[in-house]
Amino acid sequence: MKVVVTDCDFSDLTTERRILGPDIEVVAAPLPSADQLPEIAADADGLLVQYMNIDDDLLARLPNLRA
């Protein structure tokens, strides 16, 4: 599984990796645009978002996300 972390204020993702566990690939995507995120997260199962606005159109472009 893969989780993409967008627009994060933290310098590293140690806490996220510890919580999600060793079987989850955690990928940082600092400050992506709405046009860039589908490319970065095309195969992501989940998103962790701090500030970015995620609307229905963007979600439709990320078909692998799980509820």
C-alpha positions in Angstrom: 0.0 0.0 0.0 1.0 3.6 -0.6 0.1 6.8 1.2 0.9 10.2 -0.2 1.4 13.1 2.3 0.6 16.5 0.8 1.7 20.0 1.8 3.1 19.0 5.2 4.7 21.5 7.6 6.8 18.8 9.2 10.5 18.3 8.2 10.1 14.5 8.1 7.5 11.8 8.1 8.9 9.6 10.9 5.7 9.7 12.9 3.5 8.9 10.0 5.7 6.0 9.0 5.8 4.7 12.6 2.0 4.9 12.9 1.2 3.4 9.4 3.8 0.6 9.8 6.5 -0.9 7.7 4.2 -2.4 5.1 3.0 1.1 4.0 5.0 3.2 1.6 4.8 6.8 2.7 5.6 9.4 0.1 6.0 13.1 0.7 4.5 15.5 -1.9 5.3 19.0 -0.6 3.1 21.7 -2.1 1.7 19.9 -5.2 -0.8 21.6 -7.3 -4.2 20.0 -8.1 -2.8 19.2 -11.5 0.4 17.5 -10.1 -1.3 15.4 -7.4 -2.9 12.9 -9.7 0.4 12.2 -11.3 2.2 11.9 -7.9 -0.6 9.9 -6.3 -1.9 7.8 -9.3 -1.2 4.6 -7.5 -1.8 5.8 -3.9 -4.2 4.0 -1.6 -4.5 6.9 0.7 -3.8 10.6 1.2 -2.8 12.5 4.3 -3.6 16.2 3.7 -2.8 19.2 5.8 -4.0 22.3 3.8 -4.7 21.3 0.2 -8.2 21.5 -1.0 -9.4 18.1 -2.2 -12.6 18.4 -4.2 -14.7 15.8 -6.0 -13.0 16.4 -9.4 -9.6 15.7 -7.9 -10.8 12.6 -6.1 -12.2 11.3 -9.4 -8.7 11.6 -10.8 -7.3 9.4 -8.0 -9.2 6.1 -8.6 -7.0 3.9 -6.4 -7.9 5.8 -3.2 -9.8 3.7 -0.6 -12.6 5.0 1.6 
